[in-house]
Amino acid sequence: MTASAVAPRALSYQPGEPFARALDAADPLAAFRDRFQHPVGPDGRPLVYLTGNSLGLMPKTVPDRMQQELRDWGTLAVEAHMKAKTPWYNYHEVLRDPLARLVGALPDEVVAMNSLTINLHLMLVTFYQPTATRYKVLVEDAAFPSDSYAIASHLRLRGIDPAQALIIVRPRAGEHTLRTEDVLAQIQKQGAEIALVLLGGVHYYSGLLHDMARITTAGHAAGCKVGFDLAHAAGNAKLSLHDWNVDFAVWCCYKYLNGGPGAVGGCFVHQRFGNDRALPRLAGWWGNDPATRFRLHLNAEFVPQPGADGWQISNPPIFSMTPLHAALEIFDEAGIDALRAKSVRLTGYLEYLLDGIQGGGMTIITPRDPAARGCQLSLLIPKRAQEIHEGITAQGIVADFRQPDVIRMAPAPLFNSYHDVWRAAEVLRGQMGRL
Ligand SMILES: Cc1ncc(COP(=O)(O)O)c(C=O)c1O
C-alpha cells in the first residue's frame, strides 16, 4: 500500500501493518517523533511508549539546554539572573505565551509556577470562599487523590466537615464515565449551596474529556466558582479557558507537555480577577509588583502585580523550567490544532484495532465520541488484567496499569506513530489470546 492510498481526512481504518505504515507516511507531524528520545528495550528496539499521560518523553534538545544553564551558573553565578542566555530573573515569562496558546488563554492569565497541587491550594485560598449557606464543593468520583486531599484540607481549615460539604457526582449504575447532563443537573439542584465546582478537564482514570464550557456556564448561572485540574488535558485537548470563562485552572507539565519529571506547573486565572487586589490570596515576593519587589524593608505592604503573575510566591526554578521551555518550542512548531487532529485519528485507530480483539471481554471505558475524550483509552480487562499488563510490558509496550483491572494507553500525537499503535494492539491481541 502506498501513502496516497490513505485519504488524509478519512476516519475509516484497515487492519494490517501496511496500513499503519501508510498512515505514518501520510502523517504531516511524523517528523516530530524524532525530536524526542525514545527509551529502548533489551533488544535495542524502541519501546512503544504509551504513557505520555504519566511522564512525557524528553525532547532531544534538553541536555544542551540544561548544560547552557549549568554553564551560565558556573561562569556568571548571580549575574546570570540578568545576563544568562535566557535571563533567570524573568524566566517564567518565556513560558507564558506558549502556555497561553496551549490552554486558550490571554498571556497575562497564565503563569508557570510551583507544581499542580500547590497551585490548586493557592487557587482554593482565593476562589473557595464559603458562606453560611454557600459552602459546598462539587467534585467527581473518583477525583485524583491529591485534589481530594487538597479540598478536604481547605474545608477542615475553615471548620467545615468534608462529609457535609462535598457533593460527589458519580457515573450512573452500569456506566463508567460521568454524563455532562448529570453534572449540570446537580449544579441546578444544589447550586445555591455550591461555592465551587472543581473537576478534572480530562479524567485521569477513564479519559473522559468534560464539556468545560457548558459546566462553567451552568456553574456561573448558579453563582458558583468553577475551576479545573488540567493535568490530563493540557497539551492533549483543545482548550479555550478564556472564552469558556473558566475562573481558574491548574495543570502539571510533565505529562503531555513533556516538561520533565516534577516540571514546574501551570496556573490560569481569568482576566476578570487579574486586577482585583482585594482578593484573598497567599502572598510572596514574586507576586509583588516588580517595581517594589526589592524594596522589601521600605515597602513592606504586598502589592500584587496584575494577572496570574500576582499569585506567584517564589522566584522561578530554572532547572525545572528549562526542559519545559524546550518542549513548548516543539508544541509551538507543531500547533495544537494539528496535534489534536492527529490525536483524534491516532486514538480512533487504536480504538478500531482494539475493537477487533475477540475474546477476553475487554471494554473500552473511555467515551466513544472523540469530542468527549483526549488521546487516552482506558481498557477494562475483567480477567487477569495485571498478568496481561505484565505480558505486554515484557514485549516492549509501555502502558500503565491501574488496580484492579484497567490498562491505560495514551498515544501522544507528538511522538507516537500509527505503527506504535498497531504494534501495541497486536501485542495485546496476543496476550488476550492466551487467556
Ligand atoms: C489529575 C492529577 N491531578 C493532580 C496530580 C498531582 O500533581 P502534582 O504532583 O504535580 O501536584 C496528578 C499527578 O499525576 C494528576 O494526574
The ligand as an SDF file (V2000), in Angstrom:
LIG
                    3D

 16 16  0  0  0  0  0  0  0  0999 V2000
   -5.1600   14.5610   37.6500 C   0  0  0  0  0  0  0  0  0  0  0  0
   -3.9910   14.8810   38.5250 C   0  0  0  0  0  0  0  0  0  0  0  0
   -4.0950   15.8400   39.4630 N   0  0  0  0  0  0  0  0  0  0  0  0
   -3.0850   16.1270   40.2840 C   0  0  0  0  0  0  0  0  0  0  0  0
   -1.8730   15.4810   40.1840 C   0  0  0  0  0  0  0  0  0  0  0  0
   -0.7810   15.8240   41.1510 C   0  0  0  0  0  0  0  0  0  0  0  0
    0.2390   16.5520   40.5560 O   0  0  0  0  0  0  0  0  0  0  0  0
    1.4630   17.1900   41.3530 P   0  0  0  0  0  0  0  0  0  0  0  0
    2.2380   16.0710   41.9730 O   0  0  0  0  0  0  0  0  0  0  0  0
    2.2640   17.8770   40.3000 O   0  0  0  0  0  0  0  0  0  0  0  0
    0.9150   18.1050   42.3790 O   0  0  0  0  0  0  0  0  0  0  0  0
   -1.6890   14.4860   39.2070 C   0  0  0  0  0  0  0  0  0  0  0  0
   -0.4170   13.7700   39.0760 C   0  0  0  0  0  0  0  0  0  0  0  0
   -0.2400   12.8390   38.3410 O   0  0  0  0  0  0  0  0  0  0  0  0
   -2.7950   14.1830   38.3600 C   0  0  0  0  0  0  0  0  0  0  0  0
   -2.6950   13.2310   37.4210 O   0  0  0  0  0  0  0  0  0  0  0  0
  1  2  1  0
  2  3  1  0
  2 15  2  0
  3  4  2  0
  4  5  1  0
  5  6  1  0
  5 12  2  0
  6  7  1  0
  7  8  1  0
  8  9  2  0
  8 10  1  0
  8 11  1  0
 12 13  1  0
 12 15  1  0
 13 14  2  0
 15 16  1  0
M  END
$$$$
